[in-house]
């Protein structure tokens, strides 16, 4: 109601890269449907703040009339001639076969042969439905891009993740409980949880103000660091390999394997 105050969290996640105005970099973006939204924001920022850089966008849609931000993209292309290239991929209705059909690994291989030189790409952003985006990530890796050069953000949860969660819960039936200590906002909280609960579920059940958003392993809002004990992370579409190596986990996808856990939400 009028007069209420809302507390908002700052922007989070790793779907970004450091801007370097004095460097000339080549960006590659893949977007599927409404996945264009974050990619468009990044594209506009790069063009405005890295005047020496270029951006190639591959944008997949069902048909011309489903292309979001079509006029804005064309305007950006006209204003940044030579720096912005846009390839529209449609399921049908294109004159060129290469630009027709779903964007998968084979389609990427064709694009990389004739239109996109991946060896010149510094960083790639991909956002859209999971199967298509993971295929693109694999195609980029096969062309020599390192994992830390590929930033992707998914907006759907995989069915496999849900099934894995059910299997974990079933496997943990009858197992001993886990003693957990959670550090959040500088305070320590201890409680007991079952091994069939995720760390996030247990924290919320104990009235802790643990951060979360998607609960699907996609957004990284619930990221924490496991400093003692061991968990199994069922799904991860948000953390980089180096973050996992340092003990960071997505608490919504993390289930205890040890009898004790120390979870730190403050150490990012």
Helices and strands as residue ranges (DSSP letters): E 26-32, G 33-35, H 36-49, E 54-61, G 64-66, H 70-79, E 84-90, G 97-99, H 105-114, G 118-120, E 123-128, H 130-142, G 147-149, E 150-154, H 159-171, E 178-184, E 187-193, H 199-205, E 223-228, E 231-233, H 241-245, E 248-250, G 251-253, E 254-256, E 260-264
